């Protein structure tokens, strides 16, 4: 699965997502893009999933119209130490997520 880490997710988290190809918004040259533009770019580049901590994305975008799934990590902060415990649940979600799906990992 091809996963894009949003700007608000620490880059080292990608190393925890074994078995997947992980890219960052920064590495793709998409830093500063608004969510709608980012989701369109992801669709064109054949990404499968956006991994973010942005809990408002589902209210701002009609996610069903994009061919990517969105996984939101809900933690007390976006620091790596707070997000790492959520990785096993995110890995499990990656096995079933479909285009247009929205999954929150509490």
Residue pairs with C-beta under 8 A, 6 or more apart in sequence:
1 20
1 21
1 48
1 49
1 94
2 20
2 21
2 23
2 46
2 47
2 48
2 49
3 14
3 17
3 20
3 21
3 22
3 23
3 47
3 48
3 49
3 50
3 51
3 94
4 22
4 23
4 24
4 25
4 28
4 38
4 42
4 47
4 49
4 50
4 51
4 68
5 11
5 13
5 14
5 22
5 23
5 24
5 25
5 51
5 52
6 25
6 38
6 50
6 51
6 52
6 53
6 54
7 24
7 25
7 26
7 31
7 32
8 52
8 53
8 54
8 78
9 51
9 52
9 53
9 73
9 78
9 83
10 78
10 79
10 80
10 83
11 24
11 26
12 80
13 51
13 80
13 83
13 84
13 87
14 22
14 23
14 24
15 22
16 84
16 87
17 51
17 87
17 90
17 91
17 94
20 94
23 47
25 31
25 33
25 38
28 41
28 45
30 38
30 41
33 41
35 54
35 57
35 60
35 61
36 60
36 61
38 50
39 50
39 61
39 63
39 66
39 68
40 66
42 50
42 66
42 68
43 66
43 67
43 68
47 68
48 68
48 69
48 97
48 99
49 68
49 69
49 70
49 71
49 94
49 97
50 68
50 69
50 70
50 71
51 71
51 73
51 90
52 70
52 71
52 72
52 73
53 72
53 73
53 74
53 75
53 78
53 83
54 72
55 72
55 74
55 104
57 63
57 70
57 72
57 102
58 70
58 72
58 102
63 70
63 100
63 101
63 102
64 100
65 100
66 99
66 100
67 99
67 100
68 99
68 100
69 97
69 98
69 99
69 100
69 101
69 102
69 103
70 101
70 102
70 103
71 90
71 93
71 94
71 97
71 103
71 104
71 105
72 102
72 103
72 104
72 105
73 83
73 86
73 90
73 105
74 86
74 104
74 105
74 106
75 82
75 83
75 85
75 86
76 82
86 105
89 105
90 105
93 103
93 105
97 103
